[in-house]
Amino acid sequence: MSLSGKTAIITGSNSGIGLGIARSLAEAGADVVLNSFTDSTEDHELAAGLGREFGVNARYIKADMSKQAECRALVEQAGACDILVNNAGIQHVAPIEDFPVEKWDAIIAINLSSAFHTTAAALPMMRKAGWGRVVNIASAHGLTASPYKAAYIAAKHGIVGLSKTTALETAEEPITCNAICPGYVLTPLVEAQIPDTMKKYDMGRDEVIRKVMLDRQPSKEFATVEQIGGTTVFLCSAAADQITGTTISIDGGWTAL
Ligand code: NAD
């Protein structure tokens, strides 16, 4: 399928899942807007590289997804938004009574509120263009819980709810909104959790991956960024025209347990 002529904005896309989705959308022919809060030379080179590799227009726009004005400015600055992928996300692990308030606020802002602001800015553009796709990257933790991840789980359940509301508000238009719910994917966000988990359980890396991280992922394999990118491209295809307001799990059976 070709997404040629469509512009996709992917929040938090200078690494991990967001970058994987940007690659898949560019491979399918979409012009892509990469984003993070860093604005480094590497960020701009990453976008230029995607443009060269796939022959599409690829840009990097700096915007801090913890700030509502910057979320909305990202969409305005892009100038077009046919496909919006709300992917930016951070994690913090602590019991509720010790959970730092500033971490709670940051996670709710970046993992949930940013999607509200970008969607609010993007819907008028999609309506004007007569077509649109909103893909929210939730998590298996948008459907189930684990201890010590209060803010992340609240935000991910929230983004599943936001996806349903967005779908209902656009149901009679050629616009869809869905949430993808990945299980564990080996990205920098997950990699960063491995050393502490090794210490906590006094286990080696492989044991932590298999017995702790993939404990609830029955396939015992990480999901990949390519699988999430491919699912995003599918949600942008005509085959998905009537798929809206739902969740698609890519979790090796986690939520079937
Ligand atoms: P990652 O750390 O590799 O990427 C996170 C991205 O968000 C980066 O591009 C980072 O620059 C960006 N980001 C962070 N704070 C930002 C801010 N204030 N403004 C703009 N951008 C910001 O992590 P990832 O694993 O690729 O996670 C991407 C998304 O997928 C997150 O929403 C995460 O919750 C979700 N997810 C990840 C997994 C997993 O196992 N890795 C599983 C389920 C869901």
Boltz pocket constraint, residues with backbone or C-beta under 6 A from the ligand:
constraints:
  - pocket:
      binder: B
      contacts: [[A, 11], [A, 12], [A, 13], [A, 14], [A, 15], [A, 16], [A, 17], [A, 18], [A, 35], [A, 36], [A, 37], [A, 63], [A, 64], [A, 65], [A, 66], [A, 86], [A, 87], [A, 88], [A, 89], [A, 90], [A, 110], [A, 111], [A, 137], [A, 138], [A, 139], [A, 140], [A, 181], [A, 182], [A, 183], [A, 184], [A, 185], [A, 186], [A, 187], [A, 188], [A, 189], [A, 190]]
      max_distance: 6.0
